[in-house]
Amino acid sequence: MTRTLPFLALLAALAGPPDPVAAQDAACYADYKASRSDPLRLHYGVVELEGDDCTREAAEAALAARLPEEWNLLEVMDVFGPEGLDRRRESAGDFYLLY
């Protein structure tokens, strides 16, 4: 056991710090539609999801907690990685990564 700990410490040191590109690749986003009434307004938005759970259910839970009270979530359309951000930026407008 005493030989194992120095060996593991050496391996950890050789591995170096986490790769920021790999951490970015692990990012998860969702696009959604929401509405409010009086006056009726609809919006399309994009949110970043936190944690390891990159699912529609996780997006629904995150949006339920983040959207202001007057907005009602209509639909989580998709979950995706950073590669899908650029093509959604213009459509989301002011609601791009707002919540």
N, C-alpha and C positions, 0 to 999 in steps of 0.2 A: 504494500500500500504506500509506503514512503517513497518508493521509486516512481509510482504512478503519478503522484501530484506534480512533481517537477516536470515530468514529461507532458502532462496536460497543460501546464502553465506555458511551456515552450510552444506547444501547438497553438494555443490561444494568441500568443505574441506574434507568431509567424502569420497567423490569419489576418492580423491587422484590424483596423476599424471597419465597421460595416460600409458596404458600397452604397453611396447615395443614389446611384442610378438604379440599383436593385430595390432600394426602398421606394423610389419613385414609381417603379414598375408595379409595386404592390398596392399603389393607390387605387381607390375605387370611387366611382362616381355614378350618379343616377340622374336621368332626366324624367320630368314629371309634368303633369297638368294640374292646375288648381283653379278654383273659382271663389268668388264672393258675391253676395247679393246686396242690393240697395246701396249704390247702383250695381248692377250686374257687371262684373269684370272677370275676365279669364286671363290666366298667364301660363306660359311655358317656362320652366326653369331647369337649372342644373345644380346639383348639390354634391359636395364631397362627403363620402361616408367614412366614418372612423371605425377602426377595429378591423378584424380579420373577416368579418361576415359580409361578403359582397353578394347579397341576394336582394330580390325585390322586397321580401319581408323586412329585411334590415332597413332598406330605404324607406318603406312605409312607416316604420317605427321612428326613424330619425326625423322624417318630415312631420309626423304627428307632434313631436316635441318641439320642432324648430319653427314651423309656420306660425305666423301671428294668428290669434284667435279668430279673426274675421275671415281667414282663408280656409277653404275646405279642399282637401286633397281629392282630386278626381281619379288620378291614375298615375302609377309609376310605370313609365313606358319601357325603360331598359336600364340595366346596370352595365357598366363598361369601365375600362381602364383609361389611362391618360391618352391613349391613341385616339379616343373618340371625342376629346374635348374641342379641338379646333373646329370641327365641322358643326358643332352645336353652339358655339359662342355667339354668332350673329343672331340666330333664332331666339336664344334666351335673352338677349339684350340686357336690361337692367336686372334680370333675375338670374344671371350667370354667376354661380357661386355666391349668391347673396345670403342664403340661409344655411 
